[in-house]
C-alpha cells in the first residue's frame, strides 16, 4: 500500500476537486447533430441517432439543439465528425460550455453473463439449487427503469410442486412454479422499487429452487434430472444517466470497449497504452479483448495518449492522458479517481504481500451461510499474487459452523482445488465451530485459483417422506491460508507465468506490427493477476540493466532466435515424443504460425515470448482461447484455427532438420547406436569369457 504524507494527499485532492469544476466559458467543442422546435420533437428523434453515445441537449436562440460528445478542442471533435460523415450523417462543430448534469440524455446499457465472465449457460443441480449473480454497480447509477432479464429453463421431470425464487439485494421478488418456466422462458423483473436505496459495489441477484420429482426425497437427492439453467440471454438492462463523470467511472464499466489511436511507433505512447491495457484487464471480469487500436469509436470509450495540461482528464466517454498519467493510473492510486482530472507524479510500488496467515476476509470473502439438502457449495477465488509468491507448501485452515447432524444421517465436506479433489472429511455430532486443515498441492496451482468447499448432507432411509431437516453451514471469514515456504524457481508454463511475473517487468518490442499483440498480452496479464502490471518499455540490449523481475517480448522469428527459446521458428522443426517417437507437430518455414513461449532466460529471468511468422495480424481470439484452456506446456502454437500446447524439454523434443545437430542424429540413429553398443559389449564379454577359460 502506498504511503503519502497528509499534506501531499490534501493538496492533490484539492487540486483535483478544483480542476473537476465545470467550465463556465465556451472553451469546449461539440458536434451539433440537429435543431428542433420543441424538446418533445428532439426526444422523438433520438432513436434515429443510435448507436451514438454522449448525446446531450441545449436551448439556444429559441431552438433545442441535439449535440454529441464534448471535446477539449476542434481537432478531437473533427474525429467524431469524420465518422459521422462516413455514415452520411450531418453535423457541425460548435463551441460550448461543459453541459450540466440535467442536459445529458440517458442511454440504455446491458450487462450480460459474458460480461461477468460466464461464457456458457449456468447450471444449477440438486433438490435445493442456489446461485448468486453479482452485477457491478456504481454510485451514479439508478434502478429507475432498470430491468433484469433471466433466461430460465427447468428439467421436464420436475413436478408441479417445484418452485424457483428470484431475489434482488436479498429481497424475494417472485416465486414461480417450475412448470411456468416452460411457458415464459424469459423472466423480466423491473427494479424500480430499489430506486433511492443504497446499493454497494455490486447488485446481488440470487436464484434458488425447491425441486421435487417424487414423494421420496432420498430418490430425488440421487436424481440427476433435477436441474435449472440460466441462459446466455440473461442480462441486467439499465439506463445510464450520462457519460462517466470521474476516472473511476470511466474504467469501471464492465461491458465497455476501449479504443486507442495508433501509437505511430512512439515508445512513450506504446508503454502508456500497455500500462492502460493492464489496468483495464485487471478490472475486467472476462478475458475477452476490451482494448483495440483503431479510429475514433462512436460506441464505447476512446483514450487519447498525448501531451496536455492534465495528466489525465475525462470528457464524456473520452479520456485524455499523458504517458506520465498512464503510469499514475496504473499504479492503482484509486483515491483520486473520483475526479475527472488528475495531476501528480507516479510513485514506485512499495507494496508487498507478506508471508504467513492471509484470511479469507482480507481476500474479500466475508462469512457466508447456506442451507439445504444435498450439496452446498462455497467457492473461494484467490490469486497466487495474494499469497506473496508461488508457494512451495501451502496450508488452508477452514473454520466453519453447522447445525447438528442427526444420528444415522450422513454429512461430509469435500475440498477441491481447481476442480481436483484434495481432501474429504465426515461431519457428525452436535452443531459447533469446527476447523479443518488442508495441505493444498501446488502442482494444481494457476495464476487464478478456485478453492471449492462442498458440504453434503443426506438423510437415512425412511426420513425422506414429508418434512425433513435441512443442514445449515457457515464458512467463516477468519479461515486463512498459510504459506510455509515459497519456490524461488517455480515451474514456468503458460498457465503459471502470470503468478510468477511479479514486481517490475520489462516490455521488449520488435516490429511495430506487434504493438497490438503486446497490448493484448499485457491486458491478459492484468486480468489473470487482478492487478495492473508495473511495466516499462526497454531496448533488448538493456534488458539486463534495469533490475527487472520478468520480461514480455514480442519479436519476429529472427530476433527471437537470440533468446534461445524452447522452439526456434526460424527453421523447419519437428516436435516428437522421444519415448514413443510419435510426431506431434511439424512446421515448415513458409507456414503462417504464431507461438507463445515462456522460459527462463539469462540470469534466470522469466520470459514470455510472442513470435509470429508469415502472418500480418495475430488471431488474438485464438491466443485468448488457448490461454483460457489452462495449458500445462511451456509452448503454445497457433496454426490457422488450431492451437497446440507443448511441454518442450522434459517431455517433448524439438528437432531441426536444417541444423543437423546432435538431437537430430540421436533421434534418427539411436536404435542403430544401441545395437552397435550392444554388439560391442557382447563381443567384449565373449572375449573375456574365453580369456578366463584359457587361464583355467
Secondary structure, DSSP 8 states (H G I E B T S, - for coil): -----HHHHHHHHHHHHHHHS--SSS-EEEEEEEEESSHHHHHHHGGGGTT--SEEEEEETTEEEEEEEEESSHHHHHHHHHHHHHTT---EEEEE----GGGB--EEEEEETTTTT--S-EEEESTT-EEEEEEE--TT---TT-EEEEEEEE-TT--TT-EEEEEETTEEEEEEEHHHHHH--EEEEE-GGGTTS---SEEEEEEEEE--SSS-HHHHHH-TT-EEEE-TT-EEEEEE-SS--SHHHHHH-TT--EEE---TT-HHHHHHHHHHHHHHHHH-SS-S--EEE-S--SSSEEEEE---SSSEEEETTEEEE-HHHHHHHHTT-GGGGGSSEE------------SSEEETTTTT---EEEEESEEEEEEEEEEGGGGTS-EEEEEEEEEEEE--B-TT-EEEEEEEETTEEEEEEE--BS--EEEEEEEE-GGG--SEEEEEEEEEEE--TTS-SS----EEEEE-TT-EEEEEEE-TT----TTTHHHH--SEEEEEE-SGGGHHHHHHHHHHHHHHHTS--EEEE--GGGTTTS--SEEEEEEEHHHHGGGT-SS-TTS-EEEEETTT--EEEEE-TTS-EEEEEEEE-GGG-EEEEEEEES-SS--HHHHHHHHHTT--SSEEEEETTEEEEE-BTTTEEEE-TTT--HHHHHHHHHHHHHHHHHHHHHHHHHHHHHHHHHH-
